[in-house]
Amino acid sequence: MITNAQAILSLRPDTQFYLQDDDLDSIVWVTPDIEPVTKSDLAKEIKSLELQESNKAAVRVSALAKLKKLGLTQAEIESL
């Protein structure tokens, strides 16, 4: 699960901020002159990051299946 903090860092990678309990209403920007992130932008970014994670997991599962199909053992796969 992607947190609000992860999404903020994805959208504003060079910023510093405080966020209590991942609550957007508690955000305090430390970096000066930062354009705040909207809740709508964060929702979109969270969906995008979750999709990326899902795609990475699907690729990993596919790769593992292909390695097993080639005859590699679980121990051999884990050593890669």
N, C-alpha and C positions, 0 to 999 in steps of 0.2 A: 504494500500500500504506500503510495506516494503522499508525503506530508506537505502541508502548506509551506513549511520552511524549505523543503527540497525544491518545490516549484518556484519559490521566490529566488533561490540561488540559481536556478536554471535560467530565469528571466533576467536577473540582475547579478551576474556572477562576481562582480567586484565590489559588492556592498557588504556592509556589516549592519546587523540589526539584532534586536532582542524580540523574542516572541514567546510569550508564556503559554504553555500547554497547547501550542500550535493554534492559538486563538488569534485570528487576524485583527480583532478589535484591540488587542494588547500590543500590537507591533510598535516598536520604537526604532526609528532609523538612526543609526550612528554615523553612517557616511553622509556628509553634507551634500545638499543639492541633488538628492535622489528623487526621481519621479516615482511616486508611490505606485504600487501595483494594484490594479482593481481586482475585485473578487471574481469578475467575469474572466479577466485574463488568467487568473490563477486556476479557475475551473478548467479552462481550455488547456493550460499547460499540464495540469494534473492528468487529464485524459490522454494527452500526447505522450507524457512520460510513462504512463501505465501501458499504453499501446506498445511503446518501445520495449518495455520490460517483457511484455507478453511475446513479442516477436523474437526477442533474444532467447527466451525459454523454448519457443517452438523450434528455432534453429538448432539449439543445443540437443533437444530430444531427437531431431532428425539426424544430426551428426552422430550421436551415440548409436542410433539404430543402424546407420550405415556401417559404422565400425564393427558392430556385432555381426552384421551380415557378411562382412569381409572375413570373419572368423576370429577376431580379436577377443580375448577373454576380458572379463571385467577388470581383472588386475592389470592387464596390459593397457586398457583404456584409461584407467585411473592414473597410470604412470606417465601418461602423455602430458 
